[in-house]
Amino acid sequence: MTSSKFEKENMPEPEQTKEIFNRKEEHLKIPIEYDVQHSINYFDDIKLIHHAIPEVDLEEIDLTVNFFNKQISAPICISAITGGHPVSKEINKILAKASEEENIIMSVGSQRIGLEDPTTIDSFKIVREVAPTIPVIGNLGLGQVSSAHFKHEDLNTCIDMVNADVMAIHLNALHELVQYKGNISYRNFRLNFQKIREITKIPLIAKEVGTGINQDLALMLDELGFDGFDVGGTGGTSFAAIESKRNNFDNDKYSRNPADVFREWGIPTPVSIVNVRKASQKLTIATGGLKTGIDIAKSIVLGADIGGFAYKFLKSSWQDRKNDTISNTVREIRTLKNELRSSLWLMNLNNLSELKNKREKCVILGDLYFWLNQK
């Protein structure tokens, strides 16, 4: 495989390669070992309307949805978790095999390291090797797409790495801000994206990673040519909290660690769903704080199409890795399906289309009400 210009001009020095490698491992271990979740989950402020005499057959409720021309068994996505480390390969293999068995979507973690260090590519390629038919979402960052050296061949390399059906460009400004030597220059993003939009045949989605999307940005991304969104709002894992635990704070320069100060920064996931839906009717994945199938239903009632989960599947795959199995991850997927189907049954709904964007099917309470009604 020949190296791209991006790869040659941005090939990390040995110390930088080691830092990226270690960061990949820490991003897996820290959420397992520490509480790095946001303190407030706004899905608790959504109450679905119960129907006391369901007149539909529970087992006949249809959960299938189309995801960019591929039908999946339920609106469930294993969101981007990892890649680029030997442990990542094991985790991705488990997640991919379980996703294939249950016919749901799987995303991979940032493929930047695959561009910079070809020895890590197997940790991504394993996904398509064990999951030949499901929708797979590739993943590259805002910082890489914004690079003055970025070329469309680099995106194509990422697509080929996992034979991606869809490519996500992840938006992680806060994470980069509080990360050691993070990328905080995005002035070339629009121009570079327009170029890759013209020549990229597969769908491209804009993916936030825990701080949400406002309505103006959603409109700009829609007009720029993105085919969908992953709202990635607050409520789940805080990457600022993860960076705080990584302890890279320069205490000689600042009196407070920005990763601590900005731990709760962002727009809640339910608000981000509404923001996107006001700006665009394109496919929308809800991630950030979803815990159960009920939360998938709550996301759909606000206008989302798919519910995405990362932390939950990191935990299940971590346990599966210890036991050399995929049973915990498969059971979690089936549990989410059962909870979602049960939610529809208790609302007397036959399918997801009867729920989507039907705000009369829910009540909004608490702080979320004020978020959504702020003038």
N, C-alpha and C positions, 0 to 999 in steps of 0.2 A: 504494500500500500504506500503510495507516495504521500509526502507531507504537504498539507495546504500551506499557503502563504501565512495564514493566521498562525498555524502550528509552528512554522519556522521562526517567525518574528516574535512570537509570544511563548516560545518554549521556556518553561520555568527553569530557573537555576535549581541545582540539587536541593538547597535548603527550602526553596519555595515549593518544590514538588513534595518534600517531606511534610511541609505545613498543610498543604491541601489534602494529602493522604491522611494525616492525623485528624484533620477537621472532619473528614468523611466518617471516620470511626467515632469521633466524639458526638457527631450529630445523631448517631444511632444510639449510643450508650446514655447520653445525658437525659433524654426524655424518659428512658426506662428507669434510671436511678434517682431522678429528681423531679419535683413538681415544677414544670415549666409551662403550665397551662395558664391562660388568661383567667383573671379572678371572676369575671362575669360572663355568663353564657346567656345571650339574649333569646335563645330559643325557649327558655323557661317562661318568657313573657307572651308566648303564643299558645292559645288554647283552641284546639279543634272542636267543632260542634258535633256532639254526640247525637246519634239517631237511635232511639230506644228499641225499635222493631226493624232490624235489618231484613230486607226482602230480597237480598241477593245471596247466591250460594258462595260461601267462603272460598271453596276450591276452584270456582269458576272465575274469580276475579283475575283480570288480565294485567300483569305487571310488565309485559314486554314493551320495549321502546326501541326506536331506531336511533342509532348514533352515527351520523354521517354515513348512511346507507348500509350499515351493519346492524342487524337486529340483535339485541341483548335480552337476557331473561328478566332483567329488572333494572331500574335506574340507579345502579350502584357503580361507583368508580373507586378503585384503590388508587388514591392520590399519590403524587410523587413522594417517594420516601428516600431512595438511595441509589447508589451506583459508584463505581470507582475504587472499591476496596474488596479484598477477598471475602470479608463478611457480607458485603453488599451483594456479591454474586450468590451466596447461599440464600440470603433474604429474598432477592429478586426471583430466584428459582422457585422458592416456596410460593410466593405471591402469584407468580405467573401460572404455575401448575394449578393452584386453587382457582384462579380466575378462569382458566380454560375449562376446568371441570364444571364450574357454575355459570359460565358464559356471561361474564361481566367485563367491564373496562379495566385496564391496568395502565398506570402511568409510571414512567421511570424518573429517577432523580436527575439532577442537572448533569448533562453530558459534556460539560466543559472539560472535565478531566480526561474524558475520552479523546478529545481533540488534542490536548496537551501532552498526554502520556498514553500512547497506543497500547501499552501493556495492560491497561485497565479496561480495554474494550470488551473483553469477555464477560465482565460483570454486567454489561448491558445486553450483549448478544444473547445471553442465556435466556432472556425473556421470550424472544420469538422462537428459540429452539424448542422450548417446552410448551409454548402456547401459540400454535400456528394459525389459529382462526379468530381469536378474539380481537377487538379493537385495542391497539396499543398507542399510547400517547408518548411521543418523544418530548425532549425538554432541553431548552437552552435559555440562558439568562439575558436579561436586559443589558447587562454590562457587556456581554460578548457581542450582541447584535449592534450595540452602540460603538464598538471599537472602530477606530479609524482604519484598522487593518482587516476588518471583517470582510469576508467574501462569501458569496452565495454557496460556493463549494463546501464551506464549513457546515452550513445548514444541511446540505445534501449528505454530507458524511454522517451527521447525526441521524438523519432519516434512515439511511442505509444501515446504520449500526443496529437498529431494532426493527427494521422494516416497518416504520411507523405509519399508521393510518392517518394520524393527526399529529401536528407539531405544536407544542406549547412554548410560548415565550414568557418566561416567568419574570414578574415585576417584584423586585425585592429590595427596594431602595432603603428601607429602614434596616434590614439585615446587613446590607453593605455598609451603611453608616456606622454601625456599632461593631462591625467585624474588623479584625486586624488586617490592615492594608486592603480594605474593601474598595470596590469599584464605585466611584461616586461621580462619574462624568457620563451623561447620557445625551449630549447635545446632538450627536449624529444619529440618534435612534430613528427619527421619522424618515430621514433620507434613506438610511440603510434598509429600513423595513419596506419602504415603497419599492426598492429594487428587488428584494427577495419575494415580495408579494407578486410582482409581475411574472416571475419565473417559477414559482413554487406551485405545483399542481395539487398537492394535498391541502386539506384545511389547516388553517393556522388559528390558534386560540390565544387570547391574552389571559395569563394566569397570575393572579396575586397570590401571595404566600403567607397571609396572616394579618394584613393591615387594611384590606378591603378596597373597594372601588367607589369613587364618587360619581355623580351623574355626568358632570362635564367631561371627565376622563372617559367614561363609558361611551359617550357620544363621539368623542375624538377618535377612540379606537375603532368604533363601528365605521366611521367615515374613512378611516385610514385603510380599512379593508380586512380587518380580522373577521373570521368566520364564526367566532363564538367566544365565550368567556368562562373563566373559572374564577369566581369572585373572591375566594380566599380571605374572608373577613376575620375580625377578632372573635374570640370565643373558644378557640382551641389552643394549639401550641403557639407559644410566643418565642420567635427566634431571637428576640432581644434577650429574653430570659435565658435561652441556651447560651448565647454569647457571654452573658454575665457569668455563667457557670464555667465557661472556658477560661475565664480569668486572664483576659488579654488587655485589661485596662491599664492605661499609661497614667499612673498616679503622680508622676512628676509634673505632668502638664495640666491635669484637671483635678478639682477637688471632689467631683462626683463622677461615677461611672455612667456614661450615657445609656448603656444597656439596661441599667437599673431604672433610670429616670423614664425611659421610653418603653418600658416593659408592657404597659397597657395601651400604647398608642394605636390608633386606627379606627376603622369604621366597622361596626358589628356585621356579621354575615347576613342576618335578615335584612338589614338596611341596604347592604351592598346588592342583594338580589333585587330589591325594589328599584334601586338606582339604575342598575343595568336594564331592567325591564322597561323603565320609563324611556330609556335612550335607544333600545334595540329590541328586536324580536328574535334575534339569533340565539342559537343553542347556548344554554347557561348551566354550568355545573356549580352547585353550592358546596363549598368546603369551608371549614373553620368552625369547629365546635359541635358538629353533628355527632351524636352518640348512639342513637337508636334509629330503628325504622320509622318511629314517630317523627323524628327530626327530618327524615327524608320527606314525609308527607307535609310537614310544616313548610319545608323549602319549596315544594311544588305548589302549595296553595298560594305562596307569594309570587310564583312565576318561574321558578327554576325548573329545569328538565331532569337533572341528575343530581344525586347526593354523593359527595366525595368524602372519603375517610382515609386518614393517614395514621394517626396515633393508634387507633384501635387495631389496625392491621400490622403496625410495627410490633405491638405487644403480642399479637397472636403468632406472627411469624417468628418472633424471638423465642417463644415457647416451642414452636414446631422445630426450630433449628436444634434445640437441645435434645429433642426426642426423635429426630430424623423422620419427620412426618409432615403432612399438610393438614391434618385433621382439625386442629384448632382454628386454622384460617377458614377452612371449608365450613365448619360449624358456625363461625361468626357470620359468614356471608348468608348462610341459610337462616340464621336468626334474624338478620336484618330484613330478609325477604318476608319472613313470617310476620314480623312486627309491622311492616308496611302493608302487607295484605290485610292483616287484622285491623289496622287503622281505617283502611277503606271500607271494610265490612261494617265496622262500628259507625261509619258515617253513611252507610247505605249507598255506596258507590261501586259501580261495576268495573271501572278502569281509571287510569291515571288522567285521561283527558277530562273526566268529570270533576277532577280536583284542581287541575292546573289553573293558576291565576284566578281562582274563585274566592275572592277575599270574604265573601259572605259566609264561607265555610269555616271561618275562624274568628276569634276575638283577640285583639292586641291589647296588652296590659302594660303597666309599669313604665320603666324608662324607655322601652322600645316604642311605646305609643308616642312619647315625646320626640324621639328621634324621627319617627315617620311623619309627624305632624308639625315639625319645626318650620316656621315660615321665614 
